[in-house]
Every structure is written in structure tokens, then in C-alpha cells.
Amino acid sequence: MIKKILNFLTHRIFIVGVLLLIQLLVLILILNKFEEYGWYFYIFFYVIGILVLLKIINGNANPSYKIAWIIPVLTIPIFGTLIYIIFGNKINKKGKLLEHKNKLNQILIQDEKVLKEIKDINFYNQTSYIYNNAGYPIYKNTYTEYLEVGEVYYKRLIEELKQAKKFIFMQYFIIEKGIFWNDILDVLKQKASEGLDVRVIYDDMGCIVTLPNKYYDELKKYGIKACSFNKFVPILTAKLNNRDHRKITVIDGNVGITGGINLADEYINKKVRFGHWKDNGILLKGDAVFNLTNIFLNLWDYINNTKEDLNKFKPDIKIKGSGYVQPYDDSPFDDELVSENICLNMINKAKKYVYITTPYLIIDNELETALCLAAKSGVDVKIITPGIPDKKIVNEVTKAYYNNLLDNDVKIYEYTKGFIHAKTFLVDDEIATVGTVNLDYRSLHLHFECGTLLYKTDSIKDIKKDISETLEISKQITLEDTKIGLFRSLKRAVLRLFAPLM
């Protein structure tokens, strides 16, 4: 018992939490001290508050995000203004990061012959948007394999890692010691000992309770190059919000795997936390893997201040795959909401149906309006959310969106077996995305994300089959299910108001 207490008191998250709390208390004490100056103090913060409000109102942020900040600034002007200055200001580091990305993307040139083959003007516009605004081309000659659950992802990942001959790049939000990661680590150790270039990026905040501090030093002992992204430091700053939520493996430049699955045992149902964990991924072989390689190396260079020659990591196998494939990324350090705009394009251009799986449904007005308009126009819009949530408060916010969507003919289902973590869009048997993007403000506005756009690939049939089977074991939510007591209704209303800040 004493050992457990000591471990808790010496754990990094406890120490960091205490330090952050101390900073918050010091901030409050300073504010109390300045209150001695009476009206001068209030006039000063009144002026600052007005300037902050003008900045918020005239900024290019989403209106819901603006409202969520305007309310605390107006109702508790001193504290609200300070909290906005600390957390609300968007960190702009696009200079350094985009410098790396622009250099790497000079090698990613769209094959115009591939574009000319795309006769559907709606999809042509979609893929052109991604290339013009995110810098990633669309490819043919790529085999795609849908990985419908974590156990399949685990099996295929290990199989492909064992076949690596030149290099392995892995980038994940969460890595946790256990069956999944230990099996992967055994392969990485072996490949590093054989002289392969093995690299690992993990998000420091994502792994704060799953890995020891400076775990990259342990990996380096095995010959594995490793680093953490955005090291979590006990300083009150908006920088804490920007996490690397991507999940990518690249093997020899020829094989790429991405999706919603982190390297922890609950993702493969070796550890049960919220019932059955339903997740997915997509495996690529061929030309389109080059985009994933670029995504990894761009962040690697940014973290380590290096400059890679991307030409050394090009695919060197010829694959004749079906359809078209376009991996892409999204960054909070620019002003382009790539992931959200892709979702909006898919919803707005759908003719027959839109099927969505997401662990969280905390959307802005643009996405909500698009979903409702599509459903009212006769498009079959179905969304699957968790039956057993991983975060109860976040799930309450998700449910706060049900009423309006149901009122406008959107169909909502809850995965009764457990927690659905898959992030999937499927439209009209032709277009799909599989990636890391949740339908919430954090993914769409604050995190580093990635996804893969699929068009007329054989894997789309497998995606539809999986979603159809998941719908069969999910409960369809009705308006009757949303009838709750007054207190809970008020709770959801308040939570939804501040959803952009969660």
C-alpha cells in the first residue's frame, strides 16, 4: 500500500498536476492582490477584456468556439480574460512546420494522368481540394486492405513489421506497455539489431500515464530512434491543446497502416474497459504510401530539427490496385480545416447515403447543418456512436446533439456491445475515409490528424459490410430515448455551450 502511494506521489502526472495547480492558485492570489488598487484594476481589465472580445469576434475561428469564449470573458471578465489569454490564443508555429512541409511536398507532385481518369466532377473537386490545400496527391497502383477490428490490425501489423528490410517508421498518440506493444517492440528490437532504420514518435501527453518519462531514452538503448511530440511541461499555455493524434506505420516505403488504433491492449480487446472495443484501420501497399512517409518525416524533422531527403524513402514496388487512394494530414498550425472540409464535401455531395462511425459527436454548426440538410433532402444519413462511453461527460455532450439531428431525419445508432472508436465516413458505395479524426472540436481544430481518402477501391465493399454488420448489433435511438429530466437537460445544454473548449 505504501509503495502504491509513493508511486502515485512520484508519478509525473501527479507532479505536473500539482505544479499546474500551484500556478493557478498563484494567478488567483495575484488577482486578489491587485484588487487593492480598486477601480484602476477593474478599468485596466475592462479595457483588456474589450480588446480580447474584439479579437475573438473578428478572428476567423468557428462561431461556436467564439461564443464559448465570449461568455466567460463577459460573465467573469478578469478571470475569463486571463484564461483566454493563456489558453484561448491559437499557437502559431506554422512558419517552422510549414517550412519543413513545403520542402518535403515539393517532391509530392500530382500525376495529371491520374486526375484526368477521374470523371466524377464532385470527387475530382474533392481530391483537388486536398492536393491544393494539404499538399498530398491522389494515386492509383495501390492495394488497400480494410482492417475491421483491432485484432485484425494487430495481426497484420506484426506480419508486415516482420517482413521489413530497410526501415520502419511508427507514429502513435498512445503507446502502452502490454501484450500489443511488447510484441511490436520485440520486432523493432530485432530489426534495429539487423541494421534497419527504426524510428518511433509518440505524443508525450497521450502517453503521460502509459509510459515512463523520457521513454525514448529506453528505446534508444535498443538502437531505435525515438522522440516524443510536444513534451508536456507544467506551464499553463495553449500549447497543451495541440497533440499528435495520428496513428501511422510505414514499412520500407511500400507498406503503410493507419486508422484509429493506438498501441495499447484495449484496442485489441486484450484488456476490457468499456465492453467490446470496435475500431478499424486501413493497410496500403504501393504508391500512395509515399504520402504517409511524408507525413511522418515532416513531423520527425520538425521535432528533431533535421532535414530528410524524401527521395530515399520512395516506394520501390509496383502494385496494381483498384481505385484511387489519397492519404492526407491536418494541422492546427495553419488556418485550413482540412479534415472538416473533407467531411463537409462528402456530406454535401452524397446522393444516396452517408454512413459515419465516430466515438464522439461534438460538431460545429457547419457539420450539423450539412448532416441535417442531407437527411432532409432524402439522403440516408446514419451515425454510429458508442453504447458504452469511455468518458461520461463527453458522452453527455454527444447526446446533447441527438435531438436536433433526429428532428431533421438523421438516424443515430449506439453500438450496444461497447465502445466504438472507429472514425469512418462512407458515401454511396464509392467514397470513404478511414483515419484518426473524431467528430469533435479537438480533432477538427486542435490536433494533428491524418486520414485516407478512398475512391472506388475494393476495400470500400468491406467497409460497407462492416458498417452494415455493426448497425445490426446497434440500437437505433429515437426521440423518445432523448426525453430526460429537467436537470439533465440543463446539464447537457451547458455542456454543449462549452463543448468547443473541451
Buried (B, 14 or more C-beta within 10 A) or exposed (E): EEEEEEEEEEBBEEEBEEBBEEBEEEBEEEBEEBEEEEEEBBEEBBEBBEEBBEBBEEBEBBEBBBEBBBBBBEEEBBBBBBBBBBBBBBBEBBEEBBEBBEBBBEEBEBBEEBBEEBEBEBBBEBBBBBBEBBBBBBBBBBBBBBBBBBBBBBEBBBEBBEEBEBBBBBBBBBBBBBEBBEBBBEBBBBBBEEEBBBBBBBBBBBBBEBBEBBBBEEBBEBBBBBBBBBEBEBEBEBBBBBBBBBBBBBBBBBBBBBBBBBBBBBBBBBBEEBBBBBBBBBBBBBBBBBBBBBBBBBBBBBBEEEEBEBEEBEBEBEBEBBBBBBBBBBBBBBEEBBBBBBBBBBBBBBEEBBBBBBBBBBBBEBBBBBBBBBBEEEBBBBBBBBBBBBBEEBBBBBBBBBBEBBEBBBBBBBBEBBBBBBBBBBBBEBBBBBBBBBBBBBBBBBBBBBBBBBBBBBBBEBBBEBBEEBBEEBEEBEEEBBEEEEEEBEBBEEBBBBBBBB
